[in-house]
Structures are given as structure tokens and as C-alpha cells.
Amino acid sequence: MARPAVTEQALLVDLLILRGDVLGRIADYEQAAGLAELLVCAAPDDGAAWLARARTRATFHRFAEALADLDAAGRCGAVRTTLDAERVAIRQAVGCYAEARVLRRTAAERRPDFTTLGALAVLEAERGEVAQAERLFTEARRRYRGVSPFPVASLDFRRGLMWLGQRDLHTARAWFAAAVQQVPAYAPALGHLAEVDAALGAGDAAIDRLRPLAASSDDPEYAASLAGVLSKAGHPQEAEHWRISAAARYDELMLRHPEAFVDHAAEFWLTVGGDSAKRAPAGSWSHISRATRAPAIFQRAMSSG
């Protein structure tokens, strides 16, 4: 059983990850990771400490190490259902959809609530099963009984990602806007709203959304997006400023967290960054988007409501 002090510190790790996800702050992820490392050193016999570190490692796509920490958490008495939820989230994040689907469906059949139905909806969306996912998204939203806006915002954001993947820009925009209505500072939803606005020809609106994001977030994706939109809108000087900022930040993050940023850095250098020589090495591309950088944060956000 987790000791109270460890439980409190582990909760702080989760809250830092959530804040990093909502505000687009890599520094929050890093602070959470540092705290989790100290927690394991201080309480190596406490499953909550290992579970906290597993979550931070998964956040940075260090999935093999995260799974090892989950095993250690199990040996220290962590609740099996919690560990199973973390493991299935990792399997889903790395594309093991068949196994993850069996586990998600079993959980939804056993207890069809907001959390299980929402998690299954996200999985079906990632598999391209749009009709099934839509039904599940609607049902999950209907069953929400909490008061926190974060779970619903997370659900709406993932629904928007599904429609963006289907190239239905108007429907995607509606769900990104719904997520922002729930949580106005939700950086990923704001960033994708700007992406859709730019694609629909509303470049000025996209720039207005991206400027504050690029300034407040230490995730270089926003600066890179802003550079691209500014360049197309005929603002080369400001575009170059943000391109240089994004380039420096990607170089920094690739040294510290290569597993989490290799795909985004490669895309940047092949497009806005304009340096194809810096593209990712063969075989290193990750299919995991920023939205799934923390594979279990969606489920934890939902259960927190």
C-alpha cells in the first residue's frame, strides 16, 4: 500500500503531466520526470513511486523502460487494474491495436462508463473505424457525470483529431472549438484550430491563435507552425524569427528526449526548417503524434472527473 507522502508526490507527478499536456509545456513533463526519479530513489519498495516513473517515461516515449517500471510497481503491490490500464495505453501508443482493442472492449463491456467508452472511442478512431468511434464518442460524452472540464475537453480534442485525419476540416474544427470552449488554454486544441483555419484560408485567424502559443509554450511545434503560416501569409521576417526559434528548440529536445521528438523534428526539417540533412535516421520515425505523447494521460484525465 502506498504511503501518504508517496501518494501525494505521485499525484503531483500526474498533475504536472496534465498541466504540460494542457499548456504545451515540456518543462512540466521534465519536472514530473525529475520528481518521479527522486520518488523511486526515496521509496523503492512503494508501487506508487514506480507507477509515477512509468508514467513520466511513457510521456517521453521511453516505452520499454515504462513497462519495466510497471512490472516493478506490480511487484511492490500496485493495483493490477491500474497497471493493466497503463500497459494497454502503451500498447495502443505503439500501434498494437488488436491486443489493445480486446482489452478496451472487455473493459467497456464490464463497466460501460465515460472512461472505458471514451478510451475505446479513441482506439477505434485511431484504427480508422469512424462510424464506430463516433457512436462511442457520443455515448461516452452522454455518460459523463463529473464536474472537471478536462476530461470532456480531452474527448472532444481526440474526436477532432479523428475528423482531421479524415480530411473533414469543418467537423474537425467544430470539435477542436468544443475542446477550447471547455478549456480555453488547451494548447493542442488551439494549435489544431489554427492548423484548420490556415487550411481553410483563414490565415490571419491562424496567426492570431499561434502567436501567443508560440510565445508561451516551450514545445517548438507551435513556433514551427507559426513560421509556416507567416511565410505563406507574406511575412518572411517574422517567419524566419520563429523558424530559428523552433530549430534551436528542436535541436535541444532531440538531445534530451530523442524518442519523443524525432518524428516532429524530422517533419520540421523536411518542411518549415528547410534542412533535409537533419531528417530522422532510417527506421527512427515514430507514428505517435503530440496528442499521444503521454499515452495514459487521456484516461487519467477522464477518471479525475
C-alpha positions in Angstrom: 0.0 0.0 0.0 1.4 3.4 -0.9 2.5 5.7 1.9 0.6 9.0 2.2 3.7 11.1 1.3 4.5 9.0 -1.7 0.8 9.1 -2.8 0.9 12.9 -2.6 4.1 13.1 -4.6 2.8 10.7 -7.2 -0.3 12.8 -7.6 1.9 15.9 -8.1 3.6 14.0 -10.9 0.3 13.3 -12.6 -0.8 16.9 -12.2 2.4 18.2 -13.8 2.0 15.9 -16.7 -1.6 17.1 -17.1 -0.5 20.7 -17.0 2.2 20.0 -19.5 -0.3 18.4 -21.8 -2.9 21.2 -21.5 -0.5 24.2 -21.7 2.1 22.6 -24.1 4.9 22.8 -21.5 7.7 20.3 -22.0 9.3 21.8 -18.8 6.3 20.4 -16.8 7.0 16.9 -18.2 10.6 17.3 -17.3 9.8 18.4 -13.8 7.5 15.5 -13.4 10.2 13.1 -14.6 12.7 14.5 -12.2 10.3 14.2 -9.3 9.4 10.6 -10.2 13.1 9.7 -10.3 13.6 11.1 -6.8 10.5 9.3 -5.6 11.8 5.9 -6.8 15.1 6.5 -5.1 13.4 7.5 -1.8 10.7 4.8 -1.8 11.9 1.8 -3.9 9.5 -0.5 -2.1 6.4 1.6 -2.9 4.4 0.7 -6.1 3.1 4.2 -6.4 6.7 5.5 -6.9 7.4 3.1 -9.7 4.0 3.8 -11.3 4.7 7.5 -11.3 8.1 7.0 -13.0 6.5 4.7 -15.6 4.0 7.4 -16.5 6.8 10.0 -17.0 8.8 7.6 -19.1 5.8 6.8 -21.2 5.3 10.6 -21.6 8.7 10.8 -23.3 8.1 7.6 -25.3 10.5 5.5 -23.4 8.0 2.7 -23.5 10.3 -0.3 -22.8 11.5 1.4 -19.6 8.0 2.4 -18.7 6.8 -1.3 -19.0 9.7 -2.4 -16.8 8.7 0.2 -14.2 5.1 -1.1 -14.3 6.4 -4.6 -13.6 8.3 -3.2 -10.6 5.2 -1.5 -9.4 3.3 -4.8 -9.6 6.0 -6.5 -7.5 5.6 -3.7 -4.9 1.8 -4.2 -4.6 0.4 -1.7 -7.1 -3.2 -2.4 -8.1 -3.4 -4.7 -11.0 -6.2 -3.0 -12.8 -4.3 0.3 -12.7 -1.2 -1.4 -14.1 -3.2 -3.1 -16.8 -4.7 0.2 -17.9 -1.2 1.7 -18.2 0.1 -1.3 -20.2 -2.8 -1.2 -22.7 -2.3 2.5 -23.2 1.3 1.9 -24.1 0.4 -1.0 -26.4 -2.1 1.3 -28.1 0.5 4.1 -28.4 2.9 1.9 -30.2 0.3 0.6 -32.6 -0.6 -2.8 -31.1 -4.2 -2.2 -31.8 -5.5 -5.7 -32.0 -4.4 -6.6 -28.4 -5.4 -3.2 -27.1 -8.9 -3.5 -28.7 -9.6 -6.7 -26.9 -8.7 -5.2 -23.6 -10.6 -2.0 -24.2 -13.7 -3.7 -25.4 -13.6 -6.1 -22.4 -13.3 -3.1 -20.0 -16.2 -1.2 -21.8 -18.5 -4.3 -21.6 -17.7 -4.9 -18.0 -18.2 -1.3 -17.0 -19.6 1.0 -19.8 -18.9 4.4 -18.3 -17.3 7.6 -19.6 -13.7 6.4 -19.0 -14.0 3.0 -20.7 -16.2 4.1 -23.6 -14.0 7.2 -24.2 -10.9 5.1 -24.3 -12.5 2.7 -26.7 -13.7 5.5 -28.9 -10.1 6.9 -29.1 -8.8 3.5 -30.1 -11.5 3.0 -32.8 -10.7 6.5 -34.1 -7.0 5.6 -34.4 -7.9 2.4 -36.2 -10.0 4.4 -38.7 -13.3 3.0 -37.6 -15.0 6.3 -37.8 -18.7 5.3 -37.6 -18.0 3.1 -34.5 -15.8 5.7 -32.9 -18.5 8.4 -33.4 -21.1 6.3 -31.7 -18.7 5.7 -28.8 -17.7 9.3 -28.5 -21.3 10.4 -28.3 -22.2 7.7 -25.8 -19.1 8.5 -23.6 -19.9 12.2 -23.6 -23.5 11.4 -22.6 -22.4 9.4 -19.6 -20.0 12.0 -18.2 -21.0 12.8 -14.6 -18.0 14.8 -13.4 -17.5 18.5 -13.0 -14.0 18.9 -14.3 -13.8 20.3 -17.9 -10.5 18.4 -18.7 -12.0 15.0 -19.4 -14.6 16.3 -21.8 -12.0 18.6 -23.5 -9.7 15.7 -24.0 -12.5 13.6 -25.5 -13.6 16.4 -27.9 -10.0 17.0 -28.9 -9.4 13.4 -29.8 -12.7 13.5 -31.8 -11.4 16.5 -33.7 -8.2 14.6 -34.5 -10.2 11.8 -35.9 -12.0 14.1 -38.3 -8.8 15.9 -39.2 -7.4 12.6 -40.2 -10.5 12.1 -42.4 -9.8 15.5 -44.0 -13.2 16.8 -42.8 -11.9 20.2 -41.8 -15.2 21.7 -40.8 -16.2 18.8 -38.5 -12.7 18.7 -37.0 -12.8 22.4 -36.4 -16.1 22.1 -34.5 -14.7 19.6 -32.1 -11.4 21.4 -31.6 -13.5 24.5 -30.8 -15.6 22.5 -28.4 -12.4 21.4 -26.6 -11.3 25.0 -26.3 -14.7 26.1 -25.1 -14.2 23.6 -22.2 -10.6 24.6 -21.5 -9.7 27.9 -23.2 -6.0 27.5 -22.6 -5.9 24.0 -24.1 -2.7 24.3 -26.3 -3.0 21.2 -28.6 -6.7 22.1 -29.4 -5.7 25.7 -30.1 -2.8 24.6 -32.3 -5.0 22.4 -34.3 -7.7 25.0 -34.6 -5.0 27.3 -36.1 -4.0 24.5 -38.5 -7.5 24.0 -39.7 -8.1 27.8 -40.0 -5.0 28.1 -42.2 -6.1 25.2 -44.3 -9.5 26.8 -44.8 -7.9 30.1 -45.9 -8.2 32.0 -42.6 -4.5 32.7 -42.3 -4.9 35.8 -40.1 -7.0 33.9 -37.6 -4.4 31.1 -37.5 -1.6 33.6 -36.9 -3.6 35.2 -34.1 -4.0 31.9 -32.4 -0.4 30.7 -32.9 1.4 33.9 -31.8 0.5 33.6 -28.1 1.0 29.8 -28.2 4.5 30.1 -29.7 5.4 32.7 -27.0 4.0 30.8 -24.0 4.8 27.1 -24.9 8.2 25.6 -25.0 7.0 23.0 -27.5 8.6 24.1 -30.7 5.7 22.7 -32.8 3.8 25.9 -32.3 6.7 28.1 -33.3 7.2 25.9 -36.4 3.5 26.1 -37.3 3.5 29.9 -36.9 6.6 30.2 -39.1 4.9 28.2 -41.8 1.7 30.3 -41.7 3.5 33.6 -41.6 5.7 32.6 -44.6 2.6 31.8 -46.6 0.9 35.0 -45.5 3.8 37.1 -46.8 5.6 37.9 -43.5 9.1 36.4 -44.2 11.0 38.3 -41.5 8.7 37.3 -38.6 8.5 33.8 -40.1 12.3 33.5 -40.0 12.4 34.6 -36.4 10.0 31.7 -35.4 11.8 29.3 -37.7 15.1 29.9 -36.0 13.4 29.6 -32.5 11.8 26.3 -33.4 15.1 25.0 -34.9 17.1 25.7 -31.8 14.5 24.2 -29.6 14.2 21.0 -31.7 18.0 20.6 -31.6 17.8 20.9 -27.8 15.0 18.5 -27.3 16.5 15.9 -29.7 19.5 15.7 -27.4 17.4 15.3 -24.3 14.4 13.3 -25.5 15.0 11.8 -28.9 12.3 9.2 -28.7 9.6 11.7 -28.1 10.7 14.3 -30.6 12.3 12.5 -33.5 9.1 12.5 -35.6 8.3 16.1 -35.1 11.9 17.3 -35.6 12.1 15.3 -38.8 8.9 16.8 -40.1 10.1 20.3 -39.2 13.5 19.9 -41.0 11.8 18.5 -44.1 9.3 21.3 -44.3 9.5 24.7 -42.5 13.0 24.0 -41.2 14.3 23.6 -44.7 17.2 21.2 -43.8 16.5 17.7 -45.1 20.0 16.7 -44.0 18.7 16.7 -40.4 15.9 14.3 -41.1 15.5 11.3 -38.8 17.7 8.3 -39.4 16.1 5.4 -41.3 13.8 3.4 -39.2 13.5 6.0 -36.4 10.3 7.6 -37.5 7.5 7.4 -34.9 3.8 7.4 -35.9 2.9 8.8 -32.5 1.5 12.3 -32.6 1.9 15.0 -29.9 -1.6 14.2 -28.8 -0.4 10.8 -27.6 2.9 11.8 -26.2 1.5 10.8 -22.8 -0.3 7.6 -23.6 -2.3 7.3 -20.4 -2.9 10.9 -19.7 -6.2 10.8 -21.5 -7.6 8.0 -19.4 -6.2 9.6 -16.2 -7.7 13.0 -17.1 -11.1 11.3 -17.7 -11.0 9.4 -14.4 -10.1 12.6 -12.5 -13.5 14.0 -13.3 
